[in-house]
Amino acid sequence: MTGNGKGSRLCRVLAAACGALLTASLATAFEPLPRARPESVGVDAVALAAAVSELGRAEGARSAVIVYRGRVVAEERWIGPETALDDVRSVTKSVTSTLVALAIDHGFIGSIDDRMVDYLPPALVPADPAKDAITLRHLLTMTSGLEWNESTELYTWAVDPDPARFILERPLATTPGTRFNYSTAASHLLSVVLREATGLDPLDLADAYLFAPLGITDRAWLRDGQGRPFGSFGLQLRTEDLAKLGLLFLDRGRWDSQVVVPSWWVSEAVFPQITGFQEYGPLTNAGYGYLWWSADAGEHRVFIAWGWGGQFAFCVPDLDLVVATTARYNVPEDTANRQERAILEAIVTRLLPVFPVPARPPMRASRRAIPVPSTALRVSRTTSERSHLP
C-alpha cells in the first residue's frame, strides 16, 4: 500500500474514532421492541402459545423472542433471568460480517475482494506469498484455503496466546476460493482486519455503528490472548437484541427509517455463495453467504444467524417474522446437534404454521429474493457441513 494510501487511511481512522465517541452516546439505555397482542396482528393466540410451549420443551432451550411484523408477539425465558446475556456463539460471525459491511460503507475497507494481507499488522503478515491471494471474501465465505480441522483443533486454537498467528501460520491446504471448509479460526482474522482498517476495537465499532442505532447497550465479547474480540464466537446479547439483528436484516438494513447497513450488503450476505449442503433437520437446500446461512424451511425461504447448540436469529421474509432463540451452549457436539434439530423442528413445524402469509406482500424480501445460484461454489461432501464452534 502506498504512503498516500496509509495517510488517507489514518485520516479515516481518526475520523472514525471521533465519530465512534459521538455515535456511541446515542444509545444509553436498552430500547425494547414494540409489543402487540397476537390477536391484534391476526395471529391465533392459543395456537401461538401452544407452539411456544412446544419450543420450550426442546432439549436445551433457554429463551425465545418472536417478532411478527416488527412487534414482539411472544417471549419466554425458560432458564435464567429475563435480562440475562447469553453467549450466542457463531451468531458472532454474522455480527462480524456486518461490521465488515460497515467498514466498507464508511470507507475504511475498499471491498471484500481486497487482500487480507493489506489489512494485517506487519507482524502478522504471513511469510508465504501464496497467502497474499486470500481475500476478505474468502474469510467471509469459509474458503480461505488455510489448513484447518474444526472438529479437532478448535480448543487448542482458542486458548493459544495468539490465535490469529496460530491460523495464519497454517499452510494452505487448497487454493483460496476453491473449497469450503468451516473455520472458526479463519473467520476470527476479520476481527484483526477490522481493528487494523478502522483503528477501533471491533466492540467499539459495533457499539458506535451497529448497536447504538438498535438500542443495544447490554453486551459483552470474549477476547483472545492478545486482547482482541474473537471475530467468530463469544459475543453475549439479550435474546431481544438477538432478535433485533434479525429484524434489521429482514428490513434490508433499515432501522426506524435509518439506513444502518447498506441494502446491497444484506442481499449479498444472506445470498447462498456456497451450496450443496446436506439436509439438516427440517432445513433443505441450504447455502452459506457471508457468515450467514440460508435454507428452505418447508414452504419458506429463510436466512439464519446460527450459533452452536441452538442460538438462532431465524428470519422468514415472506412471513415478516423473526424467531430468536438461545440454548445451552457448553455442550458436546452430539448434544448440540440434538438441541439444534429439536429447536429447528419446533420452529419450522409448529411455529411457522401459526403465522398467516400477509395478504399484501411485506416490504421485506420475498421467498425468491434468496435464490440458489447455479454459479455458486458447491461444498465438498468431505468438508464441515454445519456450524461447529466452541
SENU-351528 format. One record per residue: residue in one letter; x, y, z of N, C-alpha, C in turn. Coordinates in steps of 0.001 Angstrom, whole numbers. Each point is the difference from the previous one (the first is absolute). Layout:
! SENU-351528
   residu       n.u       n.v       n.w      ca.u      ca.v      ca.w       c.u       c.v       c.w
        A         X         Y         Z         X         Y         Z         X         Y         Z
...
This chain:
! SENU-351528
   residu       n.u       n.v       n.w      ca.u      ca.v      ca.w       c.u       c.v       c.w
        M       856     -1193         0      -856      1193         0       884      1232         0
        T      -349      1010      -726       836      1182      -147       -55       868      1234
        G       966       917       104        -3       938      1110     -1260       841        15
        N      -445       443     -1189     -1223       784       -63     -1181      -795       510
        G       -22     -1301      -348     -1081      -856       466       -11       -95      1507
        K      1201      -133       594        75       -98      1447      -433      1304       655
        G       411      1128      -604      -405      1282       566     -1498       194       -71
        S      -573      -400     -1128     -1446       106      -151      -712      -877      1011
        R       540     -1204       220      -623      -875       985        96       600      1396
        L      1147       610       320       160       617      1316     -1052      1078       223
        C      -260       805     -1019     -1037      1037       121     -1361      -637       275
        R      -287     -1083      -718     -1287      -668       205       -89      -606      1393
        V      1143      -545       471        18      -605      1333      -259      1048      1070
        L       648      1153      -134      -215      1066       977     -1447       477       -28
        A      -554       122     -1206     -1404       403      -112      -907     -1044       628
        A       364     -1269      -188      -810     -1080       569         3        49      1504
        A      1178       248       580        93        45      1456      -883      1103       565
        C        40      1177      -647      -848      1103       453     -1472      -336      -200
        G      -319      -554     -1176     -1387      -357      -279      -519     -1060       930
        A       859      -943       345      -425     -1070       905      -342       547      1371
        L       830       906       492      -268       572      1317     -1321       750        18
        L      -295       689     -1098     -1254       744       -76     -1191      -922      -156
        T       138      -982      -897     -1127      -874      -297      -328      -931      1145
        A      1029      -470       699      -231      -951      1083      -848       589      1111
        S       -36      1323        92      -780       630      1059     -1491        51      -333
        L      -370      -389     -1226     -1403       105      -396      -885      -985       740
        A       513     -1205       259      -783     -1009       704       582      -184      1391
        T      -703       489      1008       496       -71      1370      -821      -942       852
        A     -1109      -504      -524      -834      -944       739      -610      -988      -973
        F      -255     -1196       509      -623     -1019      -819     -1319       516      -564
        E      -184      -159     -1311     -1225       445      -649      -796     -1212      -450
        P     -1125      -285       676      -771     -1197      -344      -724       147     -1323
        L      -255     -1126      -633      -815       -19     -1205     -1465       229       381
        P      -806       541      -900     -1433       141       288      -650     -1370       161
        R     -1045       -45       839      -741     -1227       241     -1391        82      -611
        A      -585     -1171      -259     -1378       -65      -491      -615     -1304       468
        R     -1281        24       336      -715     -1235       283      -146      -777     -1302
        P       186     -1300        23       -59      -780     -1243     -1256       257      -811
        E     -1156        26       663     -1252       158      -729      -107      1353      -698
        S       739      1005       503       -62      1326      -628       715        44     -1344
        V       836     -1003      -263       696       -65     -1286      -406     -1256      -773
        G     -1164      -548       332      -558     -1097      -775       569     -1365       304
        V       562      -184      1193       596     -1282       377      -854      -642      1095
        D      -261     -1272      -128      -755      -758       996       843      -132      1264
        A      -421       671      1080       788        40      1226       148     -1376       637
        V     -1052      -806       -67        51     -1336       597       978      -887      -763
        A       -88        41     -1319       910      -802      -817      1444       449       189
        L       209      1308       107      1348       522       211       545      -456      1345
        A      -817        97      1039       443      -425      1328       375     -1480         6
        A      -776      -819      -711       295     -1434       -67      1316      -251      -729
        A       232       745     -1075      1233      -171      -764      1216       443       810
        V      -123      1106       727      1097       474       835       282     -1000      1119
        S     -1059      -570       564       170     -1022      1039       763     -1203      -549
        E      -322      -391     -1238       718     -1103      -645      1467       360      -195
        L       275      1236      -387      1373       457      -154       739       -91      1332
        G      -681       375      1075       622       -43      1317       344     -1395       467
        R      -665     -1005      -555       292     -1383       379      1160      -600      -799
        A       487       745      -990      1137      -482      -768      1230       -78       908
        E       796     -1026      -194      1172      -194       849       906      1222       -38
        G       362       488      1179       958      1089       116      -555      1392      -158
        A     -1277       160      -345      -559      1329      -257       106       887      1236
        R       469      1215      -178       136       955      1103      -976      1163      -119
        S      -186       520     -1224      -858      1177      -156      -449       131     -1440
        A     -1040       801      -207      -479       298     -1353      -685      1354        -3
        V       209       744     -1070      -724      1241      -267      -473       -77     -1444
        I     -1316       169      -197      -597      -155     -1320      -560      1349      -449
        V       490       468     -1145      -353      1328      -509      -737      -159     -1317
        Y     -1244       453       -33      -834       -98     -1198      -421      1397      -425
        R       257       332     -1255      -303      1335      -533       607      1102       875
        G      1204      -257       511       726      1003       761      -372       109      1455
        R      -899      -881       489      -433        71      1395       199     -1343       687
        V       423        58      1252       140     -1226       783     -1390      -514       339
        V      -302     -1227      -429     -1314      -589       283        99     -1147       991
        A      1222      -446       284       189     -1050      1005      1442        45       473
        E       207      -277      1275      1349       -66       559       -24      -884      1233
        E      1026      -813       128        98      -906      1140      1459      -142       398
        R       213      -129      1302      1324      -321       524      -171     -1218       900
        W       532     -1136      -451      -151     -1238       750      1148      -240       974
        I      1162       549      -301      1168      -159       870       651      1366       186
        G       143       432      1253       678      1254       286      -940      1187        24
        P       499      1163       470      -821      1211        96      -320       600     -1371
        E     -1064       785       -45      -446       603     -1265      1078       872      -639
        T       809       658       822       995       941      -535      1358      -662      -239
        A        43     -1331        48      1277      -699      -132       653       262     -1348
        L      1320        73        25       779        13     -1236       400     -1434      -314
        D      -294      -452     -1201       343     -1352      -413      1123        37     -1021
        D       920      -938       123      1054      -146      -997      -643      -544     -1266
        V        35       779     -1067      -692      -384     -1235       907      -753      -966
        R      1184      -364       466       928      -830      -752       215       511     -1434
        S      -247      -800     -1009       355       420     -1359      -923      1048      -602
        V     -1036       387       693      -715      1208      -437       987      1165       -20
        T      1028      -101       840      1072      1003        -4       562       185     -1404
        K       129     -1081      -745       533       100     -1364      -882       904      -863
        S     -1316      -135       142      -913       830      -790       130      1469       383
        V       264       268      1285       222      1383       446      1315       517      -573
        T      1046      -812        59      1289       406      -560      -125       292     -1493
        S      -719      -857      -706      -262       239     -1418      -650      1366      -208
        T      -953       327       848      -692      1290      -105       949      1158       269
        L       940      -195       917       991      1051       266       900       222     -1212
        V       293     -1058      -738       757       164     -1248      -784       884      -971
        A     -1309      -238       -80      -842       839      -865        67      1455       413
        L       -53       250      1303        37      1371       493      1369       631      -271
        A      1060      -789       115      1326       522      -294       125       380     -1475
        I      -625      -784      -863       -11       338     -1428      -833      1257      -226
        D     -1165        44       616      -912      1124      -195       605      1316       464
        H       838       -49      1026       617      1220       527      1385       263      -584
        G       396      -804      -979      1218       292      -738      1284      -524       592
        F       -64      -848      1030      1220      -535       604       553     -1190      -778
        I      -879      -714      -678       369     -1149      -816      -539       243     -1395
        G       796      -324     -1018      -436       246     -1373     -1125      -916      -419
        S       228     -1310        99     -1020      -973      -366       397     -1341       593
        I      -914      -962       -67       332     -1316       538       956      -761      -910
        D       295       544     -1153       992      -627      -866      1401       557       233
        D       138       872      1005      1330       446       416       757     -1166       625
        R      1300        46       -96       826     -1052       585        19       105      1521
        M       -54     -1129       649        72       -27      1461      1295       643       498
        V      1128      -293      -667      1300       458       503        97      1519        33
        D      -803       679      -800        37      1461       -12      -643       595      1245
        Y      -651      -827       804      -649       469      1224       492      -774      1220
        L      1220      -515       -79       619      -650      1148      1131       873       527
        P       217        26      1317      1194       685       503      1246      -700      -524
        P      1082       729      -214      1202      -591      -618       480     -1280       689
        A      -133       -71      1309       500     -1163       733      -790     -1266      -299
        L     -1191       139      -570      -826     -1164      -291       -33      -368     -1480
        V       620       785      -850       -23      -309     -1439       731     -1319      -242
        P      -661      -986      -613       633     -1317      -202      1232        88      -892
        A       957      -866       286      1216       -43      -818      -263      -626     -1361
        D      -974      -894       -71      -310      -694     -1251      -750       938      -938
        P       588       386     -1132      -669       931      -912     -1279      -560      -605
        A      -158     -1335         7     -1225      -585      -541     -1221       423       808
        K       216       350      1258     -1124       423       841      -453      1427      -319
        D       789       706      -811      -422      1333      -438     -1296       -70      -803
        A      -308     -1175      -544     -1206      -150      -828     -1276       -71       832
        I       126      -171      1312     -1195       -79       845      -645      1382        83
        T     -1282        64      -307      -743      1259        63      -974       -16      1161
        L      -583      1148       268     -1031        74      1037     -1204      -847      -393
        R      -301       -80     -1281     -1097      -853      -464       243     -1454       412
        H      1241      -441      -126       313     -1369       370      -219      -243      1491
        L       341       982       828      -238      -139      1445     -1494         7       308
        L      -758       776      -745     -1448       108       225      -759     -1238      -466
        T       570      -755      -922      -697     -1158      -563       658     -1329       386
        M       939        26       943       670     -1219       456       749      -706     -1128
        T       644       768      -857       738      -576     -1119      1445       514       -37
        S       579       288      1170      1354       572        42      1055      -967      -502
        G      -251     -1294       103       983      -995      -392       977      -369      1096
        L         3       724      1130       914      -302      1094      -351     -1344       636
        E       995      -810       227      -209     -1331       564      -668       113      1384
        W     -1069      -791       185      -744       105      1253      -946     -1177       145
        N       -87      -527      1223      -966     -1036       331      -836       501      1162
        E     -1237       377      -289      -872       600      1023      -272      -957      1159
        S       -35     -1276      -277      -365      -975      1024      1120      -282       984
        T      1255       119      -436      1109      -412       863       898      1136       476
        E       -38      1153      -646       968      1056       312      -583      1202       740
        L     -1303        21       171      -660      1210       454       466       463      1373
        Y        19      -888       956       324       427      1361      1481       337       146
        T       858      -744      -674      1429       331        12       220      1399      -546
        W      -688       296     -1102       119      1333      -611      -525      1093       926
        A     -1158      -214       604      -664      1046       781       809       427      1220
        V       763      -914       591       772       337      1200      1443       354      -331
        D       362        -8     -1275      1349       395      -396       227      1468       369
        P      1229       373       395       261      1409       346      -307       985     -1124
        D       117      -443     -1248      -307       869     -1141      -738      -820     -1068
        P     -1327      -142       126      -758      -822      -955       115       475     -1445
        A       152      1303      -207       128       496     -1374      1282      -522      -634
        R      1104        92       733      1267      -506      -521       -75     -1518      -220
        F      -677      -677       916      -158     -1457       -91      -556      -404     -1359
        I     -1099       624      -430      -625      -403     -1261       768       546     -1200
        L       585      1179       128       745       560     -1128      1253      -808      -309
        E       527      -710       976      1192      -804      -221      -320     -1384      -548
        R     -1284      -335       -95      -358     -1291      -593       241        41     -1507
        P       402     -1112      -593       224       -11     -1456     -1315       102      -761
        L       100       351     -1246     -1167       -23      -876      -270     -1447      -402
        A     -1194      -468       299      -386     -1357      -392      -594       -24     -1395
        T      -656      1116      -377      -605       128     -1329       191      1428      -487
        T      -172       203     -1266        73      1346      -567     -1146       836       562
        P       274      1210       498     -1080       833       539     -1142       161      -994
        G     -1227      -126       521     -1192       181      -820      -505     -1237      -687
        T       652     -1158       220      -391     -1197      -749      -705     -1052       842
        R       100        83      1325      -613     -1035       825      -530       586      1301
        F     -1223      -376       350      -604       391      1268       528      -902      1118
        N       496       613      1064       412      -750      1180      -318       873      1209
        Y     -1021      -394       754      -460       834      1117      1144       202       987
        S       362      1269       226      1165       313       820      -285      1169       930
        T      -256      -320      1250      -155      1038      1017      1289       799       136
        A      1146      -668      -200      1287       687       116       188      1043     -1093
        A      -291      -367     -1250       213       942     -1103      -938      1196        90
        S     -1242      -234       418      -927      1128        70       386       981      1109
        H       748      -470      1004       504       912      1043       936      1049      -588
        L       645      -314     -1123       927       959      -607      -701      1294      -397
        L     -1318       -71      -212      -736      1230      -338        18       989      1157
        S       104      -481      1234       124       911      1135      1310       772       -86
        V      1075      -700      -399      1292       660      -173       -78      1019     -1131
        V      -628      -395     -1097      -161       886     -1153      -761      1263       391
        L     -1086      -154       731      -816      1151       395       784       958       886
        R       763      -544       930       789       860       896      1052       778      -783
        E       653      -674      -919      1051       653      -766      -571      1016      -980
        A     -1133      -318      -608      -582       876     -1026      -620      1255       598
        T      -633      -131      1167      -755      1128       564       716       710      1146
        G       966      -679       618       634       575      1173      -852      -120      1247
        L     -1120      -707      -120      -915      -166      1128       -49     -1458       429
        D      -155      -204      1299      -310     -1335       475     -1333      -421      -625
        P      -111     -1239      -486     -1258      -416      -633     -1235       191       875
        L       137      -125      1325     -1155       249       863      -376      1475       -23
        D       996       885        -7      -304      1425      -107      -638       321     -1346
        L       485      -640     -1048      -594       181     -1331     -1459      -450         9
        A      -258     -1156       621     -1374      -496        87      -872       930       822
        D       525       452      1134      -778       909       847      -407      1256      -763
        A       942       546      -744      -245      1285      -657      -922      -119     -1201
        Y       222      -997      -843      -657       -15     -1298     -1089     -1063      -161
        L       -67      -950       936     -1014     -1046      -102      -884       -49      1237
        F       592      -134      1152      -791      -171      1213      -725      1273       419
        A       652      1164      -112      -647      1249       410     -1298       256      -763
        P       -10       -82     -1335     -1268       224      -705     -1103      -970       400
        L       378     -1237       389      -992     -1010       358      -385        41      1475
        G       617       903       762      -307        78      1422       527     -1187       778
        I      1152      -512      -416       635     -1121       704      1125       552       863
        T      -163       -99      1311      1006       530       917       583     -1060       914
        D      -734     -1086       224       485     -1081       858       624     -1059      -901
        R      1299      -116        48       713      -939      -862      1374      -261       594
        A       586     -1099      -337      1367      -334       377       593      -822     -1134
        W      1344       -34       -62       646      -708     -1107      1299      -619       517
        L       121     -1303       -84      1187      -725       417      1193       393      -869
        R      1173       120       637      1194       429      -715      1073     -1087       -15
        D       850        83     -1020      1074      -982      -110      1187       425       864
        G      1079      -770       -65      1161       260       840       702      1308      -303
        Q      -301       621     -1135       569      1292      -363      -969      1151       280
        G     -1124      -314       631      -962      1046       340      -961       343     -1108
        R       -15      -769     -1086      -922       266     -1099     -1324      -725       244
        P     -1143       622      -281     -1254      -767        26        71     -1119     -1025
        F      -406     -1205       412       -40     -1094      -964     -1008       354     -1097
        G       453       -16     -1242      -909       342     -1094      -974     -1101      -350
        S       136     -1154       653      -763     -1173      -402      -898      -578      1078
        F       161       403      1247      -871      -469      1077       207       904      1212
        G      -812      -209      1033       236       687      1261      -794      1267       241
        L      -812       450      -960      -854      1158       230     -1179      -413       877
        Q      -337       844       972     -1121      -268       898     -1039      1111      -153
        L     -1257      -411      -192     -1096       931      -236     -1247      -449       742
        R      -925       939       221     -1352      -372       396      -691      -673     -1187
        T      -953      -861       290      -733      -664     -1087      -732      1024      -855
        E      -567      1010       620      -716      1020      -774       939       756      -928
        D      1245       215       437       962       669      -863       461      -916     -1131
        L        29     -1287       249       250      -957     -1075     -1102        94     -1053
        A     -1238       156       469     -1119       175      -929       156      1284      -810
        K       546      1037       603       194      1260      -716       937      -177     -1193
        L      1036      -820       187       909      -259     -1118      -762      -615     -1163
        G      -844     -1000       293      -801      -598     -1056      -959       983      -627
        L      -613       831       816      -967       980      -503       681      1028      -897
        L      1214       405       361       760       938      -817       233      -578     -1398
        F       377     -1280       -62       248      -623     -1300     -1305      -291      -732
        L     -1061      -294       738     -1289      -219      -646      -482      1268      -692
        D       348      1148       569      -388      1278      -589      1113       591      -866
        R       859      -894      -507      1057       371      -949       903      1118       504
        G       350       -78      1289       982       913       560      -548      1285       557
        R     -1320       182       -22      -605      1231       509      -502      -209      1423
        W        53      1091       779      -489       -29      1376      -603      1372       313
        D     -1294         1       269      -697      1274       276       276      1022     -1097
        S      -113      -433     -1242       182       824     -1199      1456       399      -243
        Q       916      -444       861      1417       298      -179       689     -1187      -666
        V       852       284      -978       794     -1068      -617      1201      -269       902
        V         5     -1157       640      1099      -389       872      1019      -833      -774
        V      -493      -952      -784       843      -860      -827      -477       142     -1447
        P       903       174      -953      -441       165     -1403      -827     -1193      -467
        S     -1075       283      -729      -889     -1074      -444       714      -979      -924
        W       968       494      -796       709      -906      -897       768     -1052       794
        W       517       411      1168       735      -957       815      -933     -1069       561
        V     -1156       420       493      -955      -960       544      -337     -1050     -1049
        S      -279       466     -1218      -349      -932     -1073      1124      -989      -275
        E      1239       486       -29      1129      -878      -290       338      -905      1175
        A      -118       525      1222       403      -764      1189      -853     -1239       198
        V     -1293        86      -304      -883     -1150       212      -179      -813     -1283
        F       631       444     -1073       -58      -722     -1275       912     -1208        82
        P      -415     -1176      -453       823     -1204       130      1190        -9      -960
        Q      1115       495       486      1228       -19      -789       556     -1421      -117
        I      -319      -833       997       431     -1399        25     -1247      -867        72
        T       -89     -1029      -821     -1169      -880         9       450     -1455        90
        G      -981      -915        22       305     -1415       -17        32      -649      1364
        F      -548       658      1013       -30      -568      1345     -1082     -1072       104
        Q       222      -959       879      -999     -1016       250     -1146       588       819
        E     -1128      -717        21     -1117       420       842       430        -1      1463
        Y      -586       929       750       286        50      1435     -1318       182       732
        G      -477     -1057       648     -1307        66       628     -1048       373     -1034
        P      -819      1026       280     -1041       402      -943       485       926     -1112
        L      1289       315       -16       539       932      -985       538      -743     -1217
        T      -300       522     -1179       494      -567     -1248       560      1114      -874
        N       714      -408     -1057       478       967      -995       786      1127       663
        A       862      -364       945       719      1007       788      1144       616      -784
        G       320      1231       338      1118       705      -590       693       848      1041
        Y      1223       418      -320       778       832       915       372      1286      -707
        G      -265      1126       654       304      1300      -576      1249       595       615
        Y      -116      1231       507      1113       643       689      -191      -209      1497
        L       341     -1205       472      -157      -392      1405     -1460         7       435
        W      -924      -188      -939     -1420      -234       226      -397     -1274      -734
        W      -948      -730       546      -568     -1165      -659     -1330       355      -651
        S      -376      -722     -1037     -1339        96      -579      -467     -1410      -321
        A     -1311      -187       -75      -531     -1348      -245     -1480        98      -327
        D      -549     -1116      -480     -1442      -156       -96      -488      -632      1292
        A     -1054       582       567      -638      -535      1201     -1459      -244      -355
        G      -300     -1200      -472     -1338      -255      -515      -236       832     -1234
        E     -1056       815        24      -361       842     -1142       706      1346        10
        H       848       222       958       596      1324       176      1506       -35      -244
        R       506      1041      -654      1438       203       -88       411       857      1182
        V      1005      -422       750       378       700      1224      1492       286       -22
        F       425       922       845      1425       180       255       206        64      1500
        I      1196      -432       435       212      -266      1410      1396       418       437
        A        72       759      1094      1245       133       755       -22     -1147      1012
        W      1013      -864       -47       -95     -1331       628      1179      -232       930
        G      -308      -299      1258      1043      -307       971      -157     -1378       609
        W      1113      -559       377       110     -1352       571     -1073      -284      1039
        G      -708     -1098      -182      -929      -473      1008     -1410       539       -99
        G      -230       987      -876     -1359       511      -153      -166      1485       257
        Q      1091       768      -193      -111      1463        54      -372       449     -1421
        F     -1197       526      -154      -485       321     -1344      -621      1393       -69
        A       302       698     -1102      -865      1083      -470      -565      -532     -1310
        F     -1192      -568        74      -635      -751     -1092      -969       940      -697
        C       297       358     -1245      -716      1066      -701      -809      -567     -1160
        V     -1288       348       -31      -918      -529     -1018      -596      1184      -755
        P       608       408     -1108      -442      1215      -676     -1461         4      -420
        D      -509     -1123      -579     -1367        67      -522     -1059        -7      1101
        L       396      -290      1233      -917       123      1134       264      1268       815
        D      1059       738      -347       380      1176       783       232      -402      1456
        L       792     -1042       193       127      -654      1298      1465      -238       355
        V       314       237      1274      1301      -354       554      -233      -819      1263
        V       664     -1135        90       -21      -809      1212      1425       -34       544
        A       204       615      1160      1307       -13       651       -41     -1005      1137
        T       979      -885        49        62      -998      1062      1406       -66       567
        T        82      -353      1279      1279      -372       591      -169     -1364       643
        A      1120      -686       192       -22     -1362       531      1306      -256       742
        R        66     -1135       675      1251      -381       648      1098       -74     -1052
        Y      1177       478       329      1072        38      -990      1263      -717       444
        N       214      -197      1292      1171      -745       454      -328     -1484         3
        V      -223      -527     -1188      -430     -1387      -162       836      -650     -1095
        P       168     -1336        55       744      -689     -1057      -759        18     -1316
        E       690      -406     -1053      -550       131     -1344     -1290      -789      -203
        D       -67     -1230       523     -1216      -774      -218     -1197       644       681
        T       229       588      1181     -1085       706       690      -391      1267      -756
        A      1004       730      -477      -276      1219      -774      -834      -322     -1227
        N       340     -1099      -674      -768      -416     -1174     -1457      -284       359
        R      -205      -754      1083     -1374      -326       411      -778      1257       344
        Q       623       894       731      -673      1246       383      -396       814     -1223
        E       939       162      -916      -272       792     -1195     -1150      -596      -798
        R        52     -1312      -201     -1055      -648      -774     -1352       120       688
        A       -17      -152      1320     -1266        95       730      -575      1409       -62
        I       855      1003       165      -468      1385       -45      -453       368     -1403
        L       775      -399      -999      -400       278     -1381     -1309      -701      -353
        E      -168     -1231       457     -1233      -739      -269     -1197       726       605
        A       141       501      1216     -1099       724       645      -308      1300      -736
        I      1044       691      -465      -221      1249      -728      -723      -264     -1320
        V       533      -951      -774      -492      -204     -1360     -1360      -680       -29
        T      -183     -1029       838     -1244      -777       -89     -1097       492       924
        R       345       714      1067     -1024       449       942      -241      1503       -40
        L      1096       792       -18      -163      1456        56      -415       604     -1338
        L       725      -318     -1065      -260       660     -1280     -1441      -160      -472
        P      -635     -1189       153     -1387      -123      -474      -996       875       748
        V       386       529      1162      -907       861       772      -176      1358      -668
        F       994       420      -782        -1      1361      -533      -526        21     -1433
        P     -1023       800      -251      -564        71     -1354       922       761      -943
        V        44      -475     -1227       730       767     -1014      -780      1277      -259
        P       640      1175        89      -743      1253      -185      -724        53     -1340
        A     -1227       530        28      -765       155     -1239       734       926      -955
        R       629      1023       559       833       904      -790      1450      -355       276
        P       800      -279     -1012      1395      -374       234       709      1055       838
        P       782      -416       986       709       961       828      1043       757      -797
        M       453      1131       566      1026       795      -655      1323      -749       -33
        R       144      -958       886      1265      -696       105       112     -1069     -1088
        A      1103      -752        42       322      -926     -1095     -1033     -1097      -142
        S      -285      -365     -1231      -887     -1128      -264       794     -1297        39
        R      -714     -1126       -62       658     -1303        51      1026      -132     -1113
        R      -320       456     -1162       904      -168     -1137      1089      1063       -48
        A        21       877      1023      1065      1001        30      1333      -621       393
        I       -29     -1283       415      1235      -675       363       125     -1264      -849
        P       118       119     -1312       107     -1196      -842      1332      -693       202
        V        61     -1238      -414      1265      -728        18       625       120     -1382
        P      1140       668      -123       581       251     -1316       704     -1228      -551
        S      -107      -200     -1294       666     -1133      -630      1511       191       -22
        T       463      1244       178      1428       280       -66       673       -58      1359
        A      -751      -267      1063       596       -30      1329       947     -1184       134
        L       996       161       873       909     -1090       302      -746     -1076       767
        R        86     -1244      -480      -659     -1098       697       944      -605      1021
        V      -523      -238      1190       822      -519      1078       362     -1461      -264
        S      1222      -361       359       414     -1399       -66      -665      -777      1118
        R      -429     -1193      -268      -648      -810      1028       957      -374      1114
        T      1294       195      -179       957      -371      1036       320      1152       930
        T      -538      1185      -290       267      1138       871     -1115       155      1012
        S       254       843      1005      -991       234      1046     -1273       560      -603
        E     -1149      -502       407     -1253       383      -640      -963       715       926
        R       486       481      1132      -860       755       902       890       857       885
        S      -606       794       838       794       904       819       565      -728      1207
        H      1302      -185        29       679      -595      1139       786      1098       699
        L      -276       266      1234       671      1064       716       116      -354      1460
        P       869       665       733       237      -394      1379     -1169       327       924
